[in-house]
């Protein structure tokens, strides 16, 4: 067994007894889990290489486990708890795996995904296309597996114990499932695959599902197969999926094997490039360009609850003739169709405000990040870009041409910083994390073209494929509008919206008004046409209504889930927002010890423990703090900084499935209790 290979589903457990000792004495961690000596050495080596302020010693424990002793040498604050990043490095599986610290907008997306694991469809996006002609399933599967072997992004999972990061695995098996045309209706299949979601800690975060069409009349042979590609948006965007698709087609044509080694640059090279960026220029730009407090961001006027849930899509289209007129109108003002769309969206946000004079509105504009100064970035699969807030002052008395030029210039300025996140914008603008919020976002996609040579080879084998299109996804914002040209020159629009914010009728109305304004712009050739004159196109039309997004309810700080026997030890399960759902429920259900069990819900590390926890520990015996996955650093920090009493211990596990994590936690607890006894 190599130092990289660990049985899938393995979750490591680490036991630490603070004993009131400061870091300057030593920190001892018992590694509990199915680790070989080589794998334990991999953990020790990772700590030694990444955390130079500690010396590392690895020993064998009396009962076959491994003991890691850390002694500081030149730590900035010897009495401080070890950093969360070090705790994460203790727990990552496999021990020898390469990890990549995420930066920019992707950090926020991973945090959001981790905090929304109870909703399996959150963060999931889907593309679909038709495959006409013979489809060899083993060859199809082998071709995708060959792409995964070459593309590190398809062998990546997420770890969010400390700062979000990628974990790169040696191998990840791509799931391909084929259904007959009578087994499941297409809409049900799309929704089922979306609702499945992904286990963020398990690679790959992409899968494919095939649904055969009815056999051609009189032949018994399937001629058309619908392909559904489901992926997680915290790892890939649509542009990245099209890059992967080109590699897949080449592999399929070659019999299922993609020639060549790993693609570079990849996610590792992009992360290194981000780490080298000088943020000073970006800070100066966003200090003045970030949305002001009170900027309008809603597409509709305030209304009560919609009575709906989930997400939905609505589509509209400009005909080829309308698209050509719009393109000519925008070109006459030195801009493109995307600038015209940005202007129209700003007008809709302004109209929803119901004001008379000038006002500032803001919405997100997605930048792909493919034109950054990293050689080969245009064809690097991964999430390189982000949605950044565009702020526009709409003056009904001002010329619409000036607004077009302003929007175009603002977007050009933003394209220099596609790696900037809302978190950084909030820090730089002085409004805290998320200081650049948007309720809506626009994505203007160029029509992806399959290379002519590849298309020709497919057709020579009797295969025709169309351009993949968006069929499903989870709205991160109230509305995400995707615009792209279609095959005959028309301009299509797909709005993915949150049904708890917009009623279906309001979403349909909003997109119809957007397309109506776009179609009307060429009717205003006069360069002195005002914004107010354009807005009169919608005179008499209702303004869409929008309900506010409600934050999820917060859990009580401390709850007792099992009373335990009188005078028994107290198990405190520390739970943060990124805990894998069901982990502690399974632990409590199957743990048969006499201990009292409490759950401490926290956001970050609490400054002080709730009085109820101290009281429970005073009435009982020892206090055992437990943290699974992202809750582990908080449990450790509490154990190091709070007066927990004699015999206290902290038990931490890595990130994994609920059942595996609960089992590892139970194993570690029994070891801690036996040792203390």
MILUMSE-676884 format. One line per 5 residues: number of its first residue (from 0); their letters; for each residue x, y, z of C-alpha. Coordinates in nm, 2 decimals, always signed. Layout:
MILUMSE-676884
NUM) a) X Y Z; ...
//
This chain:
MILUMSE-676884
0) xxxxx) +0.00 +0.00 +0.00; +0.14 +0.34 -0.10; +0.15 +0.63 +0.15; -0.12 +0.79 -0.06; -0.36 +0.51 -0.07
5) xxxxx) -0.63 +0.50 +0.20; -0.95 +0.30 +0.19; -1.23 +0.53 +0.05; -1.44 +0.67 +0.33; -1.16 +0.66 +0.59
10) xxxxx) -1.19 +0.93 +0.85; -0.89 +0.99 +1.08; -0.94 +1.06 +1.45; -0.69 +1.25 +1.67; -0.71 +1.26 +2.05
15) xxxxx) -0.54 +1.54 +2.25; -0.53 +1.60 +2.63; -0.45 +1.96 +2.70; -0.38 +1.91 +3.06; -0.35 +2.28 +3.11
20) xxxxx) +0.00 +2.28 +2.96; +0.11 +2.57 +2.74; +0.22 +2.51 +2.39; +0.58 +2.58 +2.50; +0.59 +2.25 +2.69
25) xxxxx) +0.47 +2.02 +2.41; +0.15 +1.91 +2.23; +0.08 +1.54 +2.21; -0.17 +1.40 +1.96; -0.27 +1.04 +1.93
30) xxxxx) -0.35 +0.94 +1.57; -0.64 +0.70 +1.58; -0.74 +0.53 +1.26; -0.64 +0.27 +1.00; -0.30 +0.42 +0.93
35) xxxxx) +0.01 +0.23 +0.83; +0.35 +0.34 +0.96; +0.42 +0.50 +0.62; +0.09 +0.69 +0.63; +0.16 +0.82 +0.98
40) xxxxx) +0.50 +0.93 +0.86; +0.32 +1.12 +0.59; +0.12 +1.31 +0.84; +0.44 +1.39 +1.04; +0.62 +1.50 +0.73
45) xxxxx) +0.34 +1.73 +0.62; +0.34 +1.90 +0.96; +0.72 +1.94 +0.96; +0.72 +2.08 +0.61; +0.44 +2.33 +0.65
50) xxxxx) +0.47 +2.44 +1.01; +0.84 +2.52 +1.07; +0.78 +2.66 +1.42; +0.73 +2.31 +1.57; +0.96 +2.02 +1.58
55) xxxxx) +0.79 +1.69 +1.52; +0.84 +1.34 +1.67; +0.65 +1.03 +1.57; +0.63 +0.73 +1.81; +0.43 +0.41 +1.83
60) xxxxx) +0.16 +0.40 +2.10; +0.11 +0.11 +2.34; -0.20 -0.02 +2.16; -0.08 +0.01 +1.81; -0.18 +0.37 +1.74
65) xxxxx) +0.07 +0.65 +1.65; +0.17 +0.94 +1.88; +0.27 +1.27 +1.73; +0.46 +1.51 +1.97; +0.50 +1.88 +1.86
70) xxxxx) +0.74 +2.10 +2.04; +0.76 +2.47 +1.94; +1.08 +2.64 +1.83; +1.05 +3.01 +1.77; +0.67 +3.03 +1.78
75) xxxxx) +0.54 +3.39 +1.78; +0.33 +3.32 +2.09; +0.44 +2.99 +2.26; +0.13 +2.99 +2.49; -0.12 +3.03 +2.20
80) xxxxx) -0.31 +2.73 +2.07; -0.18 +2.57 +1.75; -0.32 +2.73 +1.43; -0.63 +2.58 +1.27; -0.43 +2.51 +0.96
85) xxxxx) -0.20 +2.27 +1.15; -0.50 +2.09 +1.30; -0.64 +2.05 +0.95; -0.31 +1.90 +0.83; -0.34 +1.65 +1.11
90) xxxxx) -0.67 +1.53 +0.98; -0.66 +1.54 +0.60; -0.71 +1.21 +0.42; -0.51 +1.06 +0.24; -0.21 +1.16 +0.46
95) xxxxx) +0.02 +1.20 +0.15; -0.23 +1.40 -0.06; -0.14 +1.73 -0.21; -0.35 +2.02 -0.09; -0.41 +2.36 -0.25
100) xxxxx) -0.51 +2.66 -0.04; -0.80 +2.83 -0.22; -0.80 +3.21 -0.26; -1.03 +3.46 -0.41; -1.40 +3.40 -0.47
105) xxxxx) -1.37 +3.03 -0.46; -1.31 +3.04 -0.09; -1.65 +3.19 -0.03; -1.82 +2.94 -0.26; -1.67 +2.65 -0.07
110) xxxxx) -1.78 +2.80 +0.26; -2.13 +2.85 +0.13; -2.14 +2.49 -0.01; -2.01 +2.35 +0.32; -2.28 +2.54 +0.52
115) xxxxx) -2.55 +2.42 +0.29; -2.48 +2.05 +0.29; -2.83 +1.97 +0.43; -2.97 +2.08 +0.09; -2.82 +1.84 -0.15
120) xxxxx) -2.89 +2.05 -0.46; -2.72 +2.36 -0.34; -2.43 +2.46 -0.56; -2.52 +2.21 -0.83; -2.53 +2.30 -1.20
125) xxxxx) -2.62 +2.09 -1.50; -2.55 +2.09 -1.87; -2.73 +1.88 -2.13; -2.69 +1.79 -2.50; -2.81 +1.54 -2.76
130) xxxxx) -2.58 +1.27 -2.89; -2.72 +1.14 -3.22; -2.57 +0.81 -3.34; -2.39 +0.51 -3.18; -2.28 +0.56 -2.82
135) xxxxx) -2.04 +0.29 -2.68; -2.09 +0.31 -2.30; -1.76 +0.14 -2.20; -1.57 +0.36 -2.44; -1.77 +0.67 -2.32
140) xxxxx) -1.68 +0.59 -1.96; -1.31 +0.51 -2.04; -1.28 +0.84 -2.22; -1.41 +1.04 -1.93; -1.19 +0.84 -1.69
145) xxxxx) -0.89 +0.92 -1.92; -0.98 +1.30 -1.89; -0.99 +1.27 -1.51; -0.65 +1.10 -1.50; -0.51 +1.39 -1.70
150) xxxxx) -0.70 +1.68 -1.53; -0.63 +1.74 -1.16; -0.95 +1.93 -1.12; -1.15 +1.61 -1.17; -0.95 +1.44 -0.90
155) xxxxx) -1.01 +1.72 -0.65; -1.23 +1.73 -0.34; -1.27 +2.00 -0.08; -1.14 +2.03 +0.27; -1.28 +2.31 +0.49
160) xxxxx) -1.15 +2.22 +0.83; -0.95 +2.55 +0.83; -0.91 +2.77 +0.53; -1.10 +2.61 +0.23; -0.86 +2.41 +0.01
165) xxxxx) -0.85 +2.15 -0.26; -0.74 +1.79 -0.18; -0.59 +1.63 -0.50; -0.62 +1.26 -0.51; -0.42 +1.01 -0.72
170) xxxxx) -0.73 +0.88 -0.88; -1.10 +0.94 -0.89; -1.36 +0.72 -1.06; -1.60 +0.91 -1.29; -1.96 +0.80 -1.25
175) xxxxx) -2.14 +0.72 -1.57; -2.49 +0.58 -1.56; -2.71 +0.49 -1.86; -3.09 +0.46 -1.85; -3.33 +0.32 -2.10
180) xxxxx) -3.59 +0.54 -2.25; -3.87 +0.38 -2.05; -3.69 +0.39 -1.71; -3.74 +0.75 -1.61; -3.88 +1.07 -1.76
185) xxxxx) -3.62 +1.33 -1.85; -3.74 +1.61 -1.62; -3.75 +1.36 -1.32; -3.40 +1.25 -1.40; -3.26 +1.61 -1.42
190) xxxxx) -3.42 +1.69 -1.08; -3.31 +1.37 -0.92; -2.95 +1.42 -1.02; -2.96 +1.78 -0.90; -3.11 +1.69 -0.56
195) xxxxx) -2.84 +1.42 -0.51; -2.59 +1.69 -0.48; -2.23 +1.60 -0.40; -2.02 +1.49 -0.10; -1.78 +1.77 -0.10
200) xxxxx) -1.50 +1.57 +0.06; -1.52 +1.30 -0.22; -1.38 +1.33 -0.57; -1.49 +1.38 -0.84; -1.74 +1.66 -0.81
205) xxxxx) -1.88 +1.58 -1.15; -2.09 +1.29 -1.29; -2.27 +1.19 -1.62; -2.61 +1.04 -1.68; -2.73 +0.91 -2.01
210) xxxxx) -3.09 +0.87 -2.11; -3.16 +0.68 -2.44; -3.43 +0.80 -2.67; -3.69 +0.57 -2.82; -3.54 +0.33 -3.09
215) xxxxx) -3.56 +0.45 -3.45; -3.87 +0.31 -3.62; -3.82 -0.04 -3.76; -3.46 -0.07 -3.65; -3.46 -0.13 -3.27
220) xxxxx) -3.15 +0.09 -3.26; -3.13 +0.40 -3.03; -3.04 +0.70 -3.24; -3.06 +0.99 -2.99; -2.92 +0.98 -2.64
225) xxxxx) -2.96 +1.28 -2.40; -2.64 +1.34 -2.20; -2.67 +1.51 -1.86; -2.35 +1.64 -1.70; -2.39 +1.74 -1.33
230) xxxxx) -2.11 +1.93 -1.15; -2.04 +2.16 -0.85; -2.00 +2.53 -0.92; -1.75 +2.58 -0.65; -1.51 +2.37 -0.86
235) xxxxx) -1.60 +2.43 -1.22; -1.78 +2.69 -1.43; -1.95 +2.64 -1.77; -1.64 +2.75 -1.96; -1.43 +2.49 -1.78
240) xxxxx) -1.68 +2.22 -1.86; -1.65 +2.30 -2.23; -1.27 +2.27 -2.20; -1.31 +1.92 -2.04; -1.56 +1.82 -2.31
245) xxxxx) -1.31 +1.89 -2.59; -1.07 +1.66 -2.42; -1.34 +1.39 -2.38; -1.43 +1.40 -2.75; -1.06 +1.35 -2.84
250) xxxxx) -1.04 +1.06 -2.60; -1.35 +0.90 -2.73; -1.23 +0.93 -3.09; -0.90 +0.77 -2.98; -1.08 +0.46 -2.84
255) xxxxx) -1.12 +0.59 -2.48; -0.76 +0.70 -2.41; -0.65 +1.06 -2.41; -0.28 +1.08 -2.50; -0.04 +1.29 -2.30
260) xxxxx) +0.03 +1.36 -1.94; -0.13 +1.59 -1.69; -0.25 +1.93 -1.83; -0.06 +2.23 -1.70; -0.14 +2.50 -1.60
265) xxxxx) -0.39 +2.35 -1.36; -0.56 +2.45 -1.03; -0.22 +2.43 -0.86; -0.06 +2.68 -1.10; -0.36 +2.91 -1.07
270) xxxxx) -0.34 +2.91 -0.69; +0.03 +2.99 -0.71; -0.04 +3.27 -0.95; -0.31 +3.41 -0.72; -0.07 +3.40 -0.43
275) xxxxx) +0.18 +3.62 -0.62; -0.07 +3.90 -0.70; -0.01 +4.24 -0.55; -0.34 +4.34 -0.39; -0.26 +4.71 -0.34
280) xxxxx) -0.39 +4.82 -0.69; -0.70 +4.61 -0.64; -0.76 +4.75 -0.30; -0.73 +5.11 -0.42; -0.98 +5.03 -0.71
285) xxxxx) -1.24 +4.86 -0.50; -1.22 +5.12 -0.22; -1.38 +5.36 -0.46; -1.57 +5.12 -0.69; -1.75 +4.91 -0.43
290) xxxxx) -2.13 +4.97 -0.40; -2.23 +5.24 -0.15; -2.44 +5.17 +0.15; -2.80 +5.17 +0.05; -2.74 +5.09 -0.32
295) xxxxx) -3.04 +4.92 -0.48; -2.98 +4.56 -0.56; -3.33 +4.41 -0.59; -3.50 +4.34 -0.92; -3.85 +4.38 -0.77
300) xxxxx) -4.03 +4.60 -0.52; -4.07 +4.48 -0.17; -4.34 +4.22 -0.12; -4.44 +3.95 +0.12; -4.35 +3.58 +0.11
305) xxxxx) -4.40 +3.41 -0.23; -4.53 +3.09 -0.09; -4.29 +2.91 -0.32; -3.96 +2.73 -0.27; -3.68 +2.58 -0.47
310) xxxxx) -3.55 +2.72 -0.80; -3.68 +2.75 -1.15; -3.57 +2.88 -1.50; -3.74 +3.10 -1.75; -3.62 +3.16 -2.10
315) xxxxx) -3.66 +3.43 -2.36; -3.49 +3.51 -2.70; -3.41 +3.78 -2.94; -3.44 +3.67 -3.30; -3.14 +3.69 -3.53
320) xxxxx) -3.27 +4.01 -3.68; -3.33 +4.17 -3.34; -2.99 +4.05 -3.22; -2.83 +4.21 -3.53; -3.01 +4.54 -3.48
325) xxxxx) -2.90 +4.54 -3.11; -2.54 +4.46 -3.21; -2.53 +4.75 -3.46; -2.69 +4.99 -3.21; -2.43 +4.90 -2.94
330) xxxxx) -2.14 +4.92 -3.20; -2.25 +5.27 -3.29; -2.17 +5.36 -2.93; -1.84 +5.18 -2.92; -1.97 +4.89 -2.72
335) xxxxx) -2.10 +4.54 -2.75; -2.42 +4.36 -2.68; -2.31 +4.28 -2.32; -2.29 +4.65 -2.24; -2.64 +4.70 -2.37
340) xxxxx) -2.76 +4.41 -2.15; -2.58 +4.57 -1.85; -2.75 +4.90 -1.92; -3.10 +4.74 -1.95; -3.05 +4.55 -1.63
345) xxxxx) -2.95 +4.87 -1.45; -3.27 +5.03 -1.58; -3.48 +4.74 -1.44; -3.32 +4.77 -1.10; -3.37 +5.15 -1.10
350) xxxxx) -3.74 +5.11 -1.21; -3.79 +4.87 -0.91; -3.68 +5.15 -0.67; -3.98 +5.37 -0.76; -3.77 +5.69 -0.73
355) xxxxx) -3.76 +6.00 -0.96; -3.41 +6.14 -0.96; -3.06 +5.98 -1.00; -2.99 +5.67 -0.79; -2.72 +5.40 -0.76
360) xxxxx) -2.79 +5.04 -0.85; -2.56 +4.74 -0.83; -2.55 +4.39 -0.97; -2.30 +4.12 -1.03; -2.11 +4.07 -1.36
365) xxxxx) -1.94 +3.74 -1.41; -1.57 +3.76 -1.53; -1.43 +3.43 -1.65; -1.07 +3.50 -1.55; -0.95 +3.34 -1.87
370) xxxxx) -0.76 +3.64 -1.98; -0.53 +3.67 -1.68; -0.15 +3.69 -1.72; -0.11 +3.32 -1.66; +0.01 +3.14 -1.98
375) xxxxx) -0.25 +2.88 -2.09; -0.52 +3.01 -1.85; -0.77 +3.02 -2.14; -0.77 +2.64 -2.16; -0.72 +2.56 -1.79
380) xxxxx) -1.02 +2.38 -1.64; -1.13 +2.51 -1.31; -1.30 +2.81 -1.15; -1.08 +3.10 -1.24; -1.33 +3.39 -1.24
385) xxxxx) -1.59 +3.53 -1.01; -1.90 +3.75 -1.01; -1.81 +4.11 -0.91; -2.04 +4.40 -0.82; -2.09 +4.66 -1.09
390) xxxxx) -2.23 +4.99 -0.95; -2.41 +5.23 -1.18; -2.57 +5.57 -1.12; -2.89 +5.58 -1.33; -3.01 +5.93 -1.41
395) xxxxx) -3.33 +5.95 -1.60; -3.23 +6.29 -1.74; -2.89 +6.16 -1.87; -2.82 +6.03 -2.22; -2.84 +5.66 -2.25
400) xxxxx) -2.53 +5.66 -2.47; -2.33 +5.80 -2.18; -2.46 +5.53 -1.95; -2.35 +5.27 -2.21; -2.00 +5.41 -2.22
405) xxxxx) -1.98 +5.43 -1.84; -2.09 +5.07 -1.79; -1.84 +4.95 -2.06; -1.55 +5.13 -1.89; -1.64 +5.01 -1.55
410) xxxxx) -1.65 +4.65 -1.66; -1.32 +4.69 -1.84; -1.17 +4.82 -1.52; -1.30 +4.52 -1.33; -1.16 +4.27 -1.57
415) xxxxx) -0.81 +4.33 -1.43; -0.92 +4.18 -1.10; -1.13 +3.86 -1.17; -0.97 +3.70 -0.87; -1.11 +3.94 -0.61
420) xxxxx) -1.37 +3.81 -0.37; -1.67 +3.97 -0.19; -1.48 +3.91 +0.13; -1.18 +4.13 +0.01; -1.41 +4.39 -0.13
425) xxxxx) -1.59 +4.41 +0.21; -1.26 +4.45 +0.39; -1.13 +4.72 +0.16; -1.45 +4.92 +0.15; -1.48 +4.91 +0.53
430) xxxxx) -1.81 +4.72 +0.54; -1.69 +4.39 +0.66; -1.72 +4.04 +0.49; -1.96 +4.04 +0.20; -1.93 +4.42 +0.16
435) xxxxx) -1.99 +4.39 -0.22; -2.32 +4.20 -0.21; -2.54 +4.15 -0.52; -2.89 +4.01 -0.54; -2.86 +3.95 -0.92
440) xxxxx) -2.58 +3.86 -1.16; -2.53 +3.86 -1.53; -2.33 +3.61 -1.73; -2.26 +3.68 -2.10; -2.12 +3.36 -2.26
445) xxxxx) -1.98 +3.33 -2.60; -2.11 +3.04 -2.80; -1.87 +2.75 -2.74; -1.75 +2.60 -3.06; -1.63 +2.24 -3.10
450) xxxxx) -1.32 +2.23 -3.32; -1.40 +2.15 -3.68; -1.16 +1.86 -3.69; -1.31 +1.70 -3.39; -1.67 +1.75 -3.52
455) xxxxx) -1.56 +1.61 -3.86; -1.41 +1.29 -3.70; -1.73 +1.24 -3.49; -1.95 +1.27 -3.80; -1.72 +1.02 -3.98
460) xxxxx) -1.82 +0.77 -3.71; -2.19 +0.86 -3.75; -2.21 +1.08 -3.44; -2.35 +1.43 -3.42; -2.36 +1.63 -3.10
465) xxxxx) -2.52 +1.97 -3.03; -2.40 +2.25 -2.81; -2.46 +2.18 -2.44; -2.70 +2.41 -2.27; -2.79 +2.49 -1.91
470) xxxxx) -3.08 +2.28 -1.78; -3.06 +2.31 -1.41; -2.89 +2.47 -1.12; -2.92 +2.62 -0.78; -2.95 +3.00 -0.76
475) xxxxx) -2.68 +3.14 -0.54; -2.85 +3.48 -0.58; -3.21 +3.59 -0.63; -3.16 +3.58 -1.01; -2.87 +3.48 -1.24
480) xxxxx) -2.92 +3.57 -1.60; -2.72 +3.39 -1.86; -2.70 +3.53 -2.22; -2.55 +3.35 -2.52; -2.58 +3.34 -2.89
485) xxxxx) -2.74 +3.04 -3.05; -2.66 +2.86 -3.37; -2.87 +3.08 -3.60; -2.75 +3.41 -3.46; -3.02 +3.48 -3.21
490) xxxxx) -2.95 +3.59 -2.86; -3.10 +3.36 -2.59; -3.15 +3.44 -2.22; -3.19 +3.19 -1.93; -3.28 +3.33 -1.59
495) xxxxx) -3.23 +3.10 -1.30; -3.42 +3.24 -1.00; -3.50 +3.17 -0.64; -3.87 +3.10 -0.61; -3.87 +3.21 -0.24
500) xxxxx) -3.78 +3.56 -0.36; -3.96 +3.59 -0.70; -4.29 +3.44 -0.79; -4.29 +3.25 -1.12; -4.51 +3.53 -1.27
505) xxxxx) -4.27 +3.80 -1.15; -3.96 +3.62 -1.28; -4.13 +3.57 -1.62; -4.23 +3.94 -1.62; -3.89 +4.06 -1.53
510) xxxxx) -3.72 +3.87 -1.81; -3.98 +3.97 -2.06; -3.93 +4.34 -1.98; -3.55 +4.29 -2.01; -3.59 +4.15 -2.36
515) xxxxx) -3.85 +4.41 -2.45; -3.60 +4.69 -2.36; -3.32 +4.53 -2.55; -3.53 +4.49 -2.86; -3.64 +4.86 -2.83
520) xxxxx) -3.29 +5.02 -2.79; -3.23 +5.03 -3.17; -3.55 +5.24 -3.20; -3.35 +5.52 -3.03; -3.08 +5.62 -3.27
525) xxxxx) -3.06 +5.98 -3.15; -2.74 +6.01 -2.94; -2.93 +6.25 -2.71; -3.19 +6.00 -2.62; -3.23 +6.00 -2.24
530) xxxxx) -3.26 +5.71 -2.00; -3.61 +5.83 -1.91; -3.72 +5.81 -2.27; -3.60 +5.45 -2.29; -3.78 +5.36 -1.97
535) xxxxx) -4.11 +5.49 -2.11; -4.11 +5.17 -2.33; -4.23 +5.00 -2.01; -4.48 +5.26 -1.92; -4.80 +5.10 -1.78
540) xxxxx) -4.63 +4.76 -1.72; -4.63 +4.63 -1.37; -4.31 +4.63 -1.17; -4.21 +4.28 -1.05; -4.24 +4.21 -0.68
545) xxxxx) -3.96 +4.04 -0.47; -3.96 +3.90 -0.12; -3.66 +3.96 +0.10; -3.42 +3.67 +0.15; -3.46 +3.54 +0.51
550) xxxxx) -3.15 +3.42 +0.70; -3.16 +3.07 +0.83; -3.26 +3.04 +1.19; -2.98 +3.01 +1.45; -2.95 +2.70 +1.67
555) xxxxx) -2.95 +2.75 +2.05; -2.60 +2.78 +2.18; -2.61 +2.48 +2.41; -2.85 +2.18 +2.41; -2.86 +1.86 +2.60
560) xxxxx) -2.93 +1.56 +2.38; -2.88 +1.29 +2.65; -2.89 +1.33 +3.02; -2.65 +1.04 +3.10; -2.61 +0.88 +3.44
565) xxxxx) -2.56 +1.08 +3.76; -2.20 +1.20 +3.80; -2.10 +1.07 +3.46; -1.85 +1.23 +3.23; -1.97 +1.50 +2.99
570) xxxxx) -1.93 +1.48 +2.62; -1.96 +1.81 +2.44; -2.01 +1.79 +2.07; -1.89 +2.12 +1.91; -2.09 +2.20 +1.60
575) xxxxx) -2.03 +2.47 +1.35; -2.21 +2.56 +1.02; -1.98 +2.33 +0.81; -2.04 +2.01 +1.00; -2.15 +1.72 +0.77
580) xxxxx) -2.53 +1.68 +0.84; -2.63 +1.38 +1.04; -2.28 +1.32 +1.20; -2.37 +1.39 +1.56; -2.72 +1.24 +1.52
585) xxxxx) -2.57 +0.91 +1.42; -2.31 +0.92 +1.70; -2.57 +0.98 +1.97; -2.80 +0.71 +1.82; -2.53 +0.44 +1.83
590) xxxxx) -2.31 +0.55 +2.13; -2.41 +0.34 +2.44; -2.18 +0.49 +2.70; -2.32 +0.64 +3.03; -2.19 +0.99 +2.96
595) xxxxx) -2.41 +1.30 +2.94; -2.41 +1.44 +2.58; -2.44 +1.81 +2.50; -2.41 +2.00 +2.17; -2.25 +2.34 +2.15
600) xxxxx) -2.34 +2.53 +1.84; -2.09 +2.80 +1.75; -2.00 +3.04 +1.47; -1.62 +3.05 +1.50; -1.46 +2.99 +1.84
605) xxxxx) -1.67 +3.12 +2.13; -1.50 +3.37 +2.36; -1.65 +3.20 +2.66; -1.82 +2.87 +2.73; -2.19 +2.88 +2.81
610) xxxxx) -2.25 +2.86 +3.19; -2.46 +2.55 +3.14; -2.15 +2.36 +3.01; -1.94 +2.46 +3.32; -2.23 +2.36 +3.54
615) xxxxx) -2.27 +2.02 +3.37; -1.90 +1.95 +3.40; -1.90 +2.06 +3.77; -2.18 +1.81 +3.85; -2.03 +1.53 +3.64
620) xxxxx) -1.69 +1.40 +3.59; -1.44 +1.48 +3.31; -1.53 +1.71 +3.01; -1.46 +1.57 +2.67; -1.48 +1.81 +2.38
625) xxxxx) -1.54 +1.67 +2.04; -1.52 +1.82 +1.69; -1.58 +1.66 +1.35; -1.44 +1.81 +1.03; -1.46 +2.19 +1.04
630) xxxxx) -1.57 +2.18 +1.40; -1.24 +2.03 +1.51; -1.03 +2.35 +1.53; -1.30 +2.52 +1.75; -1.31 +2.21 +1.98
635) xxxxx) -0.93 +2.21 +2.01; -0.91 +2.59 +2.07; -1.17 +2.57 +2.35; -0.98 +2.28 +2.50; -0.65 +2.48 +2.50
640) xxxxx) -0.79 +2.81 +2.63; -1.07 +2.72 +2.87; -1.03 +2.58 +3.22; -1.17 +2.23 +3.16; -1.05 +2.05 +3.47
645) xxxxx) -0.84 +1.75 +3.53; -0.88 +1.46 +3.28; -1.03 +1.67 +3.01; -0.96 +1.57 +2.65; -1.04 +1.68 +2.30
650) xxxxx) -1.13 +1.43 +2.03; -1.12 +1.55 +1.66; -1.20 +1.38 +1.33; -1.14 +1.47 +0.97; -1.41 +1.54 +0.72
655) xxxxx) -1.60 +1.25 +0.58; -1.94 +1.09 +0.56; -2.17 +1.11 +0.86; -2.15 +0.74 +0.94; -1.77 +0.72 +0.90
660) xxxxx) -1.72 +1.04 +1.10; -1.95 +0.92 +1.38; -1.77 +0.59 +1.39; -1.43 +0.75 +1.41; -1.55 +0.98 +1.68
665) xxxxx) -1.68 +0.69 +1.89; -1.34 +0.51 +1.85; -1.15 +0.82 +1.96; -1.38 +0.88 +2.26; -1.35 +0.53 +2.39
670) xxxxx) -0.97 +0.55 +2.36; -0.97 +0.89 +2.55; -1.20 +0.75 +2.82; -1.00 +0.43 +2.86; -0.67 +0.62 +2.88
675) xx) -0.81 +0.88 +3.13; -0.95 +0.60 +3.35
//
